[in-house]
Amino acid sequence: MSELHEAVLAPDTARVFRCLGSQSALGSFYLAGGTGAALQMGHRISEDLDLFTERPWSWSAASAALTTCGEVVVDRQEEGTFVGSVGGVRVSLFHYPYVLLEEPRTTPFGLPVAGLEDIGCMKLVAASQRGSRKDFVDLYFLAGAGLGVRELMQALARKMPAISFNPVHILKSLAYFEDAESEPEPTMLVAYDWRDVRAYCTAQAEALLQELLDA
């Protein structure tokens, strides 16, 4: 298993992540999202901390833990969800009752990081919902790690068997870039070309849509 790429974390992100990892109230959470992907693939800088747990959690206990790590700004808070910032770093906490396909990897920050297969499934769903440039970039690099769209579609069915996803919608979303192209480029640590990302996602969408039509 490859080493984690701690250099992808902005200094403030690393500081807050380490503090959050020391809070017992957050002990069931794991890191996912773009920072989780970048920590394992080393392809780009990432500043947000998206933390998930299969267990229900208490806002009163979580908020006390967050406050220990810096000033808390709440953008959205409801049962099972916090979106805001801690110590100037974007942080999200989610109750996410879906099985982990892989054992999370331990990190030196106190909280584990979800495996790439799990993060890839989450990225696939995110790309079908909002089409962020970072989501497309991460999917492109996940393919380079052996987790292409086909593999992630299959994994998604195992991760969320009770949810009936529309594969046509997901695949068509992978070829829609208007929103993504209005966003800035991620801060990359390896060379890449956005045109390659577009070409990859479009080709995967077209090929898999054709397979669905032929089935």
N, CA and C of each residue as an Amber inpcrd file, in Angstrom:
protein
   645
   0.8490000  -1.1930000   0.0000000   0.0000000   0.0000000   0.0000000
   0.8840000   1.2420000   0.0000000   0.5770000   2.1960000  -0.8440000
   1.4090000   3.3850000  -0.9700000   1.2920000   4.2680000   0.2690000
   2.3060000   5.0890000   0.4790000   2.3030000   6.0040000   1.6090000
   1.2990000   7.1330000   1.3770000   0.8530000   7.7290000   2.4650000
  -0.0240000   8.8860000   2.3510000   0.7910000  10.1190000   1.9770000
   0.1630000  11.0190000   1.2400000   0.8300000  12.2310000   0.7540000
   0.4050000  13.4120000   1.6350000   1.0490000  13.5440000   2.7660000
   0.6490000  14.5890000   3.7110000   0.8530000  15.9920000   3.1550000
   1.7300000  16.1290000   2.1660000   2.0160000  17.4490000   1.5960000
   0.8190000  18.0390000   0.8540000  -0.2110000  17.2310000   0.5780000
  -1.3850000  17.7740000  -0.1240000  -2.2260000  18.6550000   0.7960000
  -2.0110000  18.5520000   2.0910000  -2.8100000  19.3140000   3.0400000
  -2.2180000  20.7010000   3.2440000  -3.0480000  21.7130000   3.0920000
  -2.6200000  23.0580000   3.4540000  -2.2920000  23.0650000   4.9510000
  -1.3550000  23.8910000   5.3980000  -0.9380000  23.8700000   6.8110000
  -2.0950000  24.0070000   7.8000000  -3.0170000  24.9240000   7.5520000
  -4.1470000  25.0870000   8.4670000  -5.0470000  23.8570000   8.4590000
  -5.1940000  23.2310000   7.2910000  -6.0040000  22.0140000   7.1980000
  -5.3840000  20.9010000   8.0240000  -4.0720000  20.7250000   7.9170000
  -3.3800000  19.6970000   8.6980000  -3.5320000  19.9660000  10.1940000
  -3.4100000  21.2190000  10.5820000  -3.5300000  21.5850000  12.0030000
  -4.9170000  21.2420000  12.5420000  -5.9580000  21.6430000  11.8200000
  -7.3190000  21.3820000  12.2830000  -7.6280000  19.8900000  12.2400000
  -7.1700000  19.2000000  11.2100000  -7.4040000  17.7560000  11.1030000
  -6.7830000  17.0280000  12.2920000  -5.5640000  17.4100000  12.6560000
  -4.8940000  16.7600000  13.7810000  -5.6610000  17.0130000  15.0830000
  -6.1680000  18.2340000  15.2400000  -6.9360000  18.5510000  16.4420000
  -8.2460000  17.7730000  16.4780000  -8.9570000  17.7350000  15.3580000
 -10.2110000  16.9800000  15.3080000  -9.9730000  15.5080000  15.6070000
  -8.8460000  14.9880000  15.1330000  -8.5290000  13.5860000  15.3650000
  -8.2490000  13.2530000  16.8130000  -8.0090000  14.2650000  17.6290000
  -7.7350000  14.0380000  19.0520000  -8.9970000  14.1310000  19.9030000
 -10.1330000  14.4110000  19.2880000 -11.3900000  14.5940000  20.0210000
 -12.1710000  13.2830000  20.0810000 -12.3940000  12.7840000  21.2900000
 -13.0760000  11.4910000  21.4410000 -14.5010000  11.5330000  20.8910000
 -15.1430000  12.6950000  20.9260000 -16.5170000  12.7980000  20.4190000
 -16.5970000  12.5600000  18.9210000 -15.4620000  12.6730000  18.2360000
 -15.4240000  12.4840000  16.7820000 -14.7540000  11.1690000  16.4030000
 -14.5890000  10.2800000  17.3600000 -13.8020000   9.0740000  17.1430000
 -14.3410000   8.1150000  16.1050000 -15.6450000   8.1900000  15.7940000
 -16.2100000   7.2570000  14.8080000 -16.1310000   7.7980000  13.3820000
 -15.6580000   9.0330000  13.2140000 -15.6380000   9.6610000  11.8900000
 -14.4200000   9.2300000  11.0760000 -14.5660000   9.3020000   9.7660000
 -13.4420000   9.0750000   8.8540000 -13.4470000  10.1760000   7.7950000
 -12.2730000  10.4360000   7.2460000 -12.1220000  11.4440000   6.1950000
 -12.4550000  10.8380000   4.8430000 -13.1600000  11.5880000   4.0080000
 -13.3820000  11.1760000   2.6140000 -13.2700000  12.4360000   1.7540000
 -14.0670000  12.5170000   0.6820000 -14.0390000  13.7070000  -0.1580000
 -12.7250000  13.9020000  -0.8930000 -12.5600000  15.1130000  -1.4200000
 -11.3720000  15.4100000  -2.2110000 -10.0890000  15.3210000  -1.4240000
 -10.1270000  15.7200000  -0.1440000  -8.9160000  15.6440000   0.6710000
  -8.5380000  14.1920000   0.9250000  -9.5320000  13.3360000   1.1340000
  -9.2460000  11.9120000   1.2980000  -8.6310000  11.3070000   0.0570000
  -9.1360000  11.7110000  -1.1170000  -8.5720000  11.2210000  -2.3790000
  -7.1540000  11.7390000  -2.5740000  -6.9540000  13.0320000  -2.3320000
  -5.6370000  13.6360000  -2.5450000  -4.6020000  13.0740000  -1.5850000
  -5.0070000  12.7970000  -0.3590000  -4.0790000  12.2540000   0.6300000
  -3.5110000  10.9150000   0.1750000  -4.3020000  10.1620000  -0.6060000
  -3.8530000   8.8430000  -1.0600000  -3.2300000   8.8610000  -2.4530000
  -3.6140000   9.8190000  -3.2880000  -3.0820000   9.8500000  -4.6540000
  -2.0480000  10.9460000  -4.8720000  -2.0450000  11.9740000  -4.0410000
  -1.0270000  13.0130000  -4.1190000  -1.0980000  13.8960000  -5.3400000
  -2.2780000  14.0080000  -5.9390000  -2.3670000  14.7120000  -7.2190000
  -2.6710000  16.1980000  -7.1030000  -3.2320000  16.6380000  -5.9510000
  -3.5860000  18.0510000  -5.8400000  -3.6430000  18.4760000  -4.3810000
  -3.5440000  19.7830000  -4.1740000  -3.7420000  20.3580000  -2.8530000
  -5.2350000  20.3450000  -2.5350000  -5.5670000  20.0590000  -1.2840000
  -6.9690000  20.0870000  -0.8760000  -7.0610000  20.6990000   0.5180000
  -8.0760000  21.5160000   0.7270000  -8.1660000  22.2910000   1.9630000
  -9.3590000  21.9380000   2.8330000 -10.3720000  21.2700000   2.2860000
 -11.5920000  20.9850000   3.0390000 -11.4780000  19.6530000   3.7610000
 -12.1490000  19.5450000   4.8910000 -12.2060000  18.2930000   5.6450000
 -13.6520000  17.8160000   5.6700000 -13.9430000  16.7790000   4.8940000
 -15.2800000  16.1810000   4.8420000 -15.2350000  14.8820000   5.6340000
 -15.8970000  14.8650000   6.7850000 -15.8470000  13.7380000   7.7090000
 -17.2080000  13.0590000   7.7730000 -17.1860000  11.7300000   7.7890000
 -18.4050000  10.9320000   7.7330000 -18.3760000   9.8690000   8.8240000
 -19.5560000   9.4640000   9.2720000 -19.6750000   8.3420000  10.1980000
 -20.9660000   7.5920000   9.9150000 -20.9180000   6.2790000  10.1010000
 -22.1290000   5.4710000   9.9480000 -23.0510000   5.6210000  11.1540000
 -22.5210000   6.1270000  12.2590000 -23.2940000   6.2200000  13.4940000
 -24.0020000   7.5750000  13.6120000 -25.2070000   7.5760000  14.1930000
 -25.8220000   8.8610000  14.5380000 -24.9310000   9.5950000  15.5400000
 -24.9330000  10.9190000  15.4820000 -24.0680000  11.6700000  16.3910000
 -24.7940000  12.8880000  16.9370000 -24.3040000  13.3600000  18.0690000
 -24.9250000  14.4620000  18.7910000 -24.2480000  15.7800000  18.4430000
 -25.0490000  16.7760000  18.0520000 -24.4780000  18.0860000  17.7450000
 -23.8520000  18.7260000  18.9770000 -24.4550000  18.5440000  20.1470000
 -23.9070000  19.1720000  21.3500000 -22.5020000  18.6660000  21.6350000
 -22.2950000  17.3470000  21.5170000 -20.9600000  16.7930000  21.7510000
 -20.0020000  17.1860000  20.6390000 -20.4820000  17.1360000  19.3970000
 -19.6110000  17.4710000  18.2650000 -19.2180000  18.9420000  18.2960000
 -20.1620000  19.8200000  18.6290000 -19.8550000  21.2490000  18.6230000
 -18.8230000  21.5940000  19.6830000 -18.8760000  20.9170000  20.8260000
 -17.8670000  21.1460000  21.8600000 -16.4920000  20.7250000  21.3630000
 -16.4440000  19.6030000  20.6410000 -15.1690000  19.1350000  20.0840000
 -14.6490000  20.0990000  19.0290000 -15.5310000  20.5690000  18.1680000
 -15.1140000  21.5000000  17.1190000 -14.5680000  22.7900000  17.7230000
 -15.2360000  23.2910000  18.7500000 -14.8300000  24.5470000  19.3750000
 -13.4330000  24.4410000  19.9710000 -13.0600000  23.2560000  20.4190000
 -11.7150000  23.0370000  20.9470000 -10.6540000  23.3010000  19.8860000
 -11.0250000  23.1270000  18.6210000 -10.0490000  23.2090000  17.5270000
 -10.0380000  24.5600000  16.8190000 -10.8590000  25.4920000  17.2470000
 -10.8560000  26.8120000  16.6230000 -12.2450000  27.4090000  16.5890000
 -12.3240000  28.6360000  16.1300000 -13.6160000  29.3050000  16.0280000
 -14.5150000  28.5640000  15.0410000 -15.7340000  28.2890000  15.4670000
 -16.6830000  27.5420000  14.6400000 -17.6660000  28.5120000  13.9840000
 -17.7680000  28.4240000  12.6780000 -18.7610000  29.1810000  11.9230000
 -19.7220000  28.1730000  11.3050000 -21.0010000  28.3170000  11.5890000
 -22.0130000  27.3710000  11.1130000 -22.7030000  27.9350000   9.8770000
 -22.5730000  27.2290000   8.7640000 -23.3320000  27.5690000   7.5580000
 -24.6300000  26.7750000   7.4890000 -24.5650000  25.5360000   7.9590000
 -25.7420000  24.6620000   7.9370000 -25.5880000  23.6430000   9.0480000
 -26.6270000  23.4920000   9.8470000 -26.5990000  22.4970000  10.9140000
 -28.0040000  21.9560000  11.1070000 -28.1150000  20.6470000  10.9570000
 -29.3710000  19.9440000  11.1920000 -29.0010000  18.5540000  11.6610000
 -29.9990000  17.7520000  11.9470000 -29.7050000  16.4190000  12.4680000
 -28.8160000  15.6470000  11.4940000 -27.6590000  15.2120000  11.9830000
 -26.7500000  14.4160000  11.1730000 -25.9040000  15.1970000  10.2030000
 -25.9400000  16.5300000  10.2640000 -25.1990000  17.3360000   9.2860000
 -24.6460000  18.6050000   9.9300000 -23.3830000  18.8800000   9.6800000
 -22.7820000  20.1850000   9.9770000 -21.9480000  20.5910000   8.7780000
 -22.1450000  21.7960000   8.2960000 -21.3160000  22.3700000   7.2410000
 -20.9120000  23.7600000   7.7000000 -19.6320000  24.0330000   7.7020000
 -19.1620000  25.3420000   8.1390000 -17.6530000  25.3950000   8.1290000
 -17.0940000  26.0630000   9.1190000 -15.6400000  26.1400000   9.2100000
 -15.2050000  26.0540000  10.6590000 -13.9920000  25.5820000  10.8430000
 -13.3710000  25.4720000  12.1620000 -11.9700000  26.0470000  12.0470000
 -11.6970000  27.0800000  12.8050000 -10.3740000  27.6880000  12.7300000
 -10.0120000  28.1590000  11.3400000 -11.0170000  28.6050000  10.5880000
 -10.7810000  29.0920000   9.2320000 -10.6960000  28.0280000   8.1630000
 -10.9050000  26.7570000   8.5200000 -10.8390000  25.6360000   7.5770000
 -12.2480000  25.0990000   7.3460000 -12.6080000  24.8680000   6.0910000
 -13.9160000  24.3100000   5.7690000 -14.0130000  22.8810000   6.2980000
 -15.0500000  22.6310000   7.0980000 -15.2530000  21.3190000   7.7180000
 -16.7140000  20.9280000   7.5560000 -16.9370000  19.6550000   7.2290000
 -18.2900000  19.1050000   7.1700000 -18.3260000  17.8150000   7.9710000
 -19.4000000  17.6000000   8.6850000 -19.6530000  16.3440000   9.3930000
 -20.9790000  15.7890000   8.8900000 -20.9820000  14.5080000   8.5470000
 -22.2020000  13.9010000   8.0180000 -22.4540000  12.5400000   8.6580000
 -23.7130000  12.2840000   9.0250000 -24.1450000  10.9190000   9.2940000
 -24.3830000  10.2810000   7.9280000 -23.6400000   9.2230000   7.6440000
 -23.6210000   8.6330000   6.2960000 -23.7770000   7.1220000   6.4580000
 -25.0210000   6.6190000   6.4840000 -25.2800000   5.2380000   6.8860000
 -25.0870000   4.2130000   5.7680000 -23.9290000   4.2710000   5.1200000
 -23.6460000   3.3330000   4.0360000 -22.3710000   2.5700000   4.3560000
 -22.3820000   1.2960000   4.0090000 -21.2730000   0.4150000   4.3440000
 -19.9840000   0.8780000   3.6660000 -18.8730000   0.6910000   4.3600000
 -17.5630000   0.9330000   3.7600000 -17.1190000  -0.3290000   3.0370000
 -16.7560000  -0.1930000   1.7850000 -16.3310000  -1.3420000   0.9840000
 -14.9200000  -1.7760000   1.3340000 -14.1160000  -0.8360000   1.7980000
 -12.7410000  -1.1200000   2.1830000 -12.5210000  -0.6750000   3.6230000
 -11.5910000  -1.3300000   4.2940000 -11.2000000  -0.8910000   5.6300000
 -10.5140000   0.4660000   5.5160000 -10.9640000   1.4690000   6.2760000
 -10.2920000   2.7710000   6.2040000  -8.8200000   2.6700000   6.5980000
  -8.0150000   3.5320000   6.0110000  -6.5790000   3.5590000   6.3010000
  -6.3070000   4.4640000   7.4960000  -5.4200000   4.0190000   8.3670000
  -5.0190000   4.8720000   9.4740000  -4.1750000   6.0290000   8.9480000
  -4.2300000   7.1400000   9.6440000  -3.4450000   8.3200000   9.2800000
  -2.7340000   8.8260000  10.5310000  -1.7270000   9.6630000  10.3700000
  -1.0650000  10.2350000  11.5390000  -1.8590000  11.3500000  12.2050000
  -3.0750000  11.6010000  11.7110000  -3.8730000  12.7140000  12.2250000
  -4.9170000  12.2790000  13.2490000  -5.0040000  10.9880000  13.5210000
  -5.9270000  10.5060000  14.5410000  -7.2250000   9.9460000  14.0080000
  -7.6670000  10.4060000  12.8440000  -8.8570000   9.8530000  12.1990000
  -8.4420000   9.1410000  10.9220000  -9.1070000   8.0270000  10.5840000
  -8.7400000   7.2960000   9.3690000  -9.2870000   7.9600000   8.1150000
  -8.8140000   7.4800000   6.9740000  -9.2980000   7.9640000   5.6840000
  -9.9440000   6.7930000   4.9480000 -11.1010000   7.0290000   4.3490000
 -11.7920000   5.9880000   3.5860000 -10.9350000   5.5450000   2.4130000
 -11.1050000   4.2920000   2.0020000 -10.3780000   3.7810000   0.8500000
 -10.8320000   4.4470000  -0.4380000 -10.0100000   4.3150000  -1.4680000
 -10.3070000   4.9880000  -2.7330000 -11.5810000   4.4710000  -3.3960000
 -11.9040000   3.2030000  -3.1950000 -13.1360000   2.6840000  -3.8010000
 -14.3590000   3.3830000  -3.2030000 -14.3550000   3.5610000  -1.8870000
 -15.4630000   4.2570000  -1.2340000 -15.5170000   5.7190000  -1.6590000
 -14.3620000   6.3800000  -1.6670000 -14.3310000   7.7830000  -2.0790000
 -14.7630000   7.9200000  -3.5330000 -14.3470000   6.9860000  -4.3720000
 -14.7410000   7.0250000  -5.7760000 -16.2440000   6.9350000  -5.9600000
 -16.9020000   6.0720000  -5.1880000 -18.3660000   5.9850000  -5.2610000
 -19.0050000   7.3170000  -4.8880000 -18.4940000   7.9280000  -3.8410000
 -19.0350000   9.2020000  -3.3850000 -18.7830000  10.2990000  -4.4180000
 -17.6250000  10.2580000  -5.0630000 -17.3050000  11.2300000  -6.1120000
 -18.2240000  11.0570000  -7.3190000 -18.5380000   9.8090000  -7.6430000
 -19.4220000   9.5390000  -8.7770000 -20.8080000  10.1350000  -8.5170000
 -21.3190000   9.9400000  -7.3120000 -22.6170000  10.5150000  -6.9540000
 -22.5410000  12.0400000  -6.9730000 -21.4640000  12.5960000  -6.4180000
 -21.3110000  14.0550000  -6.3870000 -21.2610000  14.6320000  -7.7940000
 -20.5270000  13.9710000  -8.6830000 -20.4250000  14.4560000 -10.0640000
 -21.7840000  14.4370000 -10.7530000 -22.6220000  13.4720000 -10.4050000
 -23.9480000  13.3930000 -11.0270000 -24.9090000  14.4350000 -10.4660000
 -24.5380000  15.0350000  -9.3320000 -25.4340000  16.0040000  -8.6930000
 -25.0560000  17.4550000  -8.9740000 -23.7480000  17.7310000  -9.0230000
 -23.3750000  19.1400000  -9.1770000 -22.2690000  19.3780000 -10.1950000
 -21.5170000  18.3530000 -10.5810000 -20.5220000  18.5070000 -11.6270000
 -19.3850000  19.4540000 -11.3040000 -18.8180000  19.3660000 -10.0870000
 -17.6720000  20.1930000  -9.7190000 -16.4380000  19.8140000 -10.5280000
 -15.6250000  20.8030000 -10.8820000 -14.3880000  20.5190000 -11.6130000
 -13.5010000  19.5590000 -10.8150000 -13.4260000  19.7710000  -9.5140000
 -12.5890000  18.9060000  -8.6740000 -13.0810000  17.4660000  -8.6980000
 -14.3940000  17.2680000  -8.7520000 -14.9260000  15.9030000  -8.8150000
 -14.4960000  15.2100000 -10.1040000 -14.5800000  15.9120000 -11.2260000
 -14.1520000  15.3230000 -12.4970000 -12.6500000  15.0210000 -12.4820000
 -11.8620000  15.9440000 -11.9490000 -10.4120000  15.7280000 -11.8710000
 -10.1070000  14.5120000 -11.0020000 -10.7790000  14.4050000  -9.8660000
 -10.5340000  13.2660000  -8.9800000 -10.9400000  11.9520000  -9.6440000
 -12.0580000  11.9420000 -10.3680000 -12.4720000  10.7250000 -11.0740000
 -11.4410000  10.3270000 -12.1260000 -10.8710000  11.2960000 -12.7860000
  -9.8350000  11.0230000 -13.7940000  -8.6200000  10.3630000 -13.1500000
  -8.1830000  10.8790000 -12.0190000  -7.0160000  10.2940000 -11.3570000
  -7.3550000   8.9660000 -10.6800000  -8.5890000   8.8010000 -10.2350000
  -9.0020000   7.4990000  -9.7150000  -8.9190000   6.4320000 -10.7950000
  -9.2600000   6.7950000 -12.0260000  -9.1310000   5.8400000 -13.1330000
  -7.6820000   5.4080000 -13.2930000  -6.7590000   6.3530000 -13.1170000
  -5.3450000   6.0130000 -13.1880000  -4.9050000   5.0910000 -12.0740000
  -5.6740000   5.0710000 -10.9810000  -5.3880000   4.1730000  -9.8600000
  -6.1460000   2.8550000  -9.9910000  -6.7750000   2.6310000 -11.1480000
  -7.4620000   1.3690000 -11.4000000  -8.9420000   1.3670000 -11.0800000
  -9.4990000   2.5330000 -10.7660000 -10.9230000   2.6250000 -10.4400000
 -11.6160000   3.5270000 -11.4560000 -11.8900000   2.9620000 -12.6200000
 -12.5750000   3.7010000 -13.6710000 -14.0630000   3.7970000 -13.4040000
 -14.7700000   4.4570000 -14.3000000 -16.2060000   4.6590000 -14.1170000
 -16.9410000   3.3250000 -14.0440000 -16.5760000   2.3780000 -14.8820000
 -17.2370000   1.0670000 -14.8600000 -17.0930000   0.4170000 -13.4800000
 -15.8650000   0.4160000 -12.9620000 -15.6120000  -0.2020000 -11.6580000
 -16.3760000   0.5200000 -10.5500000 -16.4440000   1.8370000 -10.6460000
 -17.1340000   2.6010000  -9.6100000 -18.6480000   2.4240000  -9.6910000
 -19.1940000   2.2800000 -10.8890000 -20.6300000   2.0130000 -11.0210000
 -20.9760000   0.6760000 -10.3590000 -20.1280000  -0.3170000 -10.5620000
 -20.3480000  -1.6220000  -9.9450000 -20.2120000  -1.5360000  -8.4290000
 -19.2130000  -0.7830000  -7.9700000 -18.9950000  -0.6320000  -6.5330000
 -20.1490000   0.1170000  -5.8770000 -20.6990000   1.0970000  -6.5760000
 -21.8000000   1.8890000  -6.0300000 -23.0100000   1.0140000  -5.7230000
 -23.2640000   0.0390000  -6.5590000 -24.3900000  -0.8720000  -6.3290000
 -24.1750000  -1.7020000  -5.0640000 -22.9110000  -1.9950000  -4.7480000
 -22.6070000  -2.7320000  -3.5150000 -22.6420000  -1.8150000  -2.2960000
 -22.2310000  -0.5810000  -2.4760000 -22.1530000   0.3470000  -1.3450000
 -23.5360000   0.8190000  -0.9040000 -24.4230000   1.0390000  -1.8500000
 -25.7510000   1.5730000  -1.5450000 -26.8260000   0.7110000  -2.1980000
 -26.9350000  -0.5610000  -1.8050000 -27.8590000  -1.4660000  -2.5010000
 -29.3230000  -1.0740000  -2.3600000 -29.6640000  -0.3270000  -1.3190000
 -31.0670000   0.0320000  -1.0990000 -31.4980000   1.2390000  -1.9240000
 -30.5390000   1.9060000  -2.5640000 -30.8610000   3.0970000  -3.3540000
 -30.8820000   2.7350000  -4.8310000 -31.9270000   3.1290000  -5.5020000
 -32.0630000   2.8340000  -6.9300000 -31.5340000   4.0180000  -7.7400000
 -30.2590000   3.9440000  -8.1130000 -29.6630000   4.9980000  -8.9220000
 -30.0560000   4.8230000 -10.3840000 -30.1850000   5.9310000 -11.0700000
 -30.4590000   5.9090000 -12.5000000 -29.1230000   5.9540000 -13.2320000
 -28.6480000   4.8330000 -13.7700000 -27.3280000   4.8380000 -14.4050000
 -27.2490000   5.7710000 -15.6030000 -28.3540000   5.9380000 -16.3190000
 -28.3480000   6.8410000 -17.4770000 -28.0880000   8.2730000 -17.0180000
 -28.7430000   8.6790000 -15.9370000 -28.5280000  10.0350000 -15.4160000
 -27.0770000  10.2310000 -14.9780000 -26.5310000   9.2600000 -14.2550000
 -25.1450000   9.3770000 -13.7930000 -24.2060000   9.5180000 -14.9800000
 -24.3730000   8.6680000 -15.9760000 -23.4630000   8.6860000 -17.1240000
 -23.6120000   9.9660000 -17.9400000 -24.8380000  10.4260000 -18.1330000
 -25.0180000  11.6800000 -18.8760000 -24.3960000  12.8550000 -18.1240000
 -24.4490000  12.8090000 -16.7980000 -23.8570000  13.8820000 -15.9900000
 -22.3460000  13.9380000 -16.1610000 -21.7390000  12.7990000 -16.4670000
 -20.2850000  12.7450000 -16.6310000 -19.8230000  13.4140000 -17.9200000
 -20.7460000  13.7480000 -18.7850000 -20.3790000  14.4360000 -20.0270000
 -20.9120000  15.8660000 -20.0590000 -21.3040000  16.3760000 -18.8870000
 -21.8120000  17.7570000 -18.7880000 -20.8130000  18.5790000 -17.9810000
 -20.1840000  19.5550000 -18.6250000 -19.0700000  20.2710000 -17.9960000
 -19.3130000  21.7690000 -17.8290000 -20.5020000  22.2500000 -18.1570000
 -20.7250000  23.7020000 -18.1530000 -20.4680000  24.3090000 -16.7740000
 -21.0060000  23.6810000 -15.7250000 -20.7910000  24.2060000 -14.3750000
 -19.3250000  24.0890000 -13.9760000 -18.7220000  22.9500000 -14.2720000
 -17.3260000  22.7190000 -13.8850000 -16.3950000  23.7390000 -14.5210000
 -16.6760000  24.1060000 -15.7530000 -15.7590000  24.9970000 -16.4610000
 -15.8980000  26.4540000 -16.0330000 -16.8760000  26.7410000 -15.1890000
 -16.9780000  28.0830000 -14.6100000 -16.1780000  28.1870000 -13.3150000
 -15.6160000  27.0700000 -12.8700000 -14.8580000  27.0320000 -11.6200000
 -13.3640000  27.1330000 -11.8930000 -12.5890000  27.5970000 -10.9010000
 -11.1340000  27.6730000 -11.0910000 -10.5010000  26.2930000 -11.1210000
  -9.3150000  26.2260000 -11.6930000  -8.5510000  24.9820000 -11.6860000
  -8.1460000  24.6340000 -10.2530000  -8.1460000  23.3520000  -9.8970000
  -7.5590000  22.9610000  -8.6180000  -6.0600000  23.2660000  -8.6140000
  -5.4890000  23.3860000  -7.4390000  -4.0400000  23.5490000  -7.3190000
  -3.4080000  22.1660000  -7.4310000  -2.8300000  21.8840000  -8.5970000
  -2.3370000  20.5440000  -8.8940000  -0.8830000  20.3680000  -8.4480000
  -0.5470000  19.1390000  -8.0800000   0.8220000  18.7670000  -7.7330000
   1.4610000  17.8930000  -8.7980000   0.6670000  17.4870000  -9.7720000
   1.1770000  16.7160000 -10.9110000   0.6180000  17.3460000 -12.1830000
   1.3220000  17.1410000 -13.2800000   0.8820000  17.7190000 -14.5520000
  -0.4180000  17.0550000 -15.0150000  -1.3080000  17.8710000 -15.5500000
  -2.5470000  17.3260000 -16.1020000  -3.1280000  18.3570000 -17.0540000
  -4.0370000  17.8940000 -17.8890000  -4.6880000  18.7570000 -18.8700000
  -6.2000000  18.5490000 -18.7470000  -6.9320000  19.6210000 -18.4940000
  -8.3820000  19.5210000 -18.3560000  -9.0220000  18.8740000 -19.5730000
  -8.4360000  19.0690000 -20.7520000  -8.9940000  18.4540000 -21.9580000
  -8.9420000  16.9370000 -21.8660000  -7.9130000  16.3980000 -21.2140000
  -7.8310000  14.9490000 -21.0290000  -8.9350000  14.4590000 -20.0940000
  -9.2310000  15.2430000 -19.0670000 -10.3040000  14.8810000 -18.1370000
 -11.6410000  14.8440000 -18.8710000 -11.9060000  15.8830000 -19.6510000
 -13.1420000  15.9270000 -20.4440000 -13.2380000  14.7340000 -21.3870000
 -12.1440000  14.4580000 -22.0730000 -12.1510000  13.3670000 -23.0520000
 -12.3920000  12.0280000 -22.3720000 -11.7460000  11.8130000 -21.2240000
 -11.9220000  10.5480000 -20.5020000 -13.3730000  10.3780000 -20.0580000
 -13.9130000  11.3900000 -19.3760000 -15.2750000  11.2780000 -18.8490000
 -16.2970000  11.1150000 -19.9710000 -16.1100000  11.8540000 -21.0580000
 -17.0340000  11.7540000 -22.1890000 -16.9820000  10.3690000 -22.8220000
 -15.7780000   9.8560000 -23.0170000 -15.6270000   8.5360000 -23.6280000
 -16.2420000   7.4490000 -22.7580000 -16.0210000   7.5300000 -21.4420000
 -16.6010000   6.5450000 -20.5330000 -18.1220000   6.6170000 -20.5650000
 -18.6510000   7.8250000 -20.5230000 -20.1040000   7.9870000 -20.5370000
 -20.7050000   7.4180000 -21.8160000 -20.1140000   7.7440000 -22.9490000
 -20.6560000   7.2820000 -24.2280000 -20.5850000   5.7640000 -24.3480000
 -19.4540000   5.1870000 -23.9540000 -19.2870000   3.7370000 -24.0820000
 -20.2590000   2.9810000 -23.1830000 -20.3940000   3.4280000 -21.9390000
 -21.2600000   2.7150000 -21.0080000 -22.7380000   2.9510000 -21.3180000
 -23.0760000   4.1310000 -21.8220000 -24.4580000   4.3630000 -22.2610000
 -24.8140000   3.4620000 -23.4330000 -23.8760000   3.2780000 -24.3440000
 -24.1270000   2.3970000 -25.4820000 -24.3280000   0.9620000 -25.0180000
 -23.5510000   0.5420000 -24.0310000 -23.7280000  -0.8070000 -23.4880000
 -25.1230000  -0.9720000 -22.8850000 -25.6050000   0.0600000 -22.1930000
 -26.9530000  -0.0110000 -21.6240000 -28.0080000  -0.1230000 -22.7210000
 -27.8160000   0.6130000 -23.8020000 -28.7700000   0.5610000 -24.9120000
 -28.7500000  -0.7980000 -25.6000000 -27.5700000  -1.4030000 -25.6610000
 -27.4250000  -2.6870000 -26.3500000 -27.8640000  -3.8640000 -25.4910000
 -27.9910000  -3.6390000 -24.1950000 -28.2930000  -4.7600000 -23.2800000
 -29.7160000  -5.2840000 -23.5020000
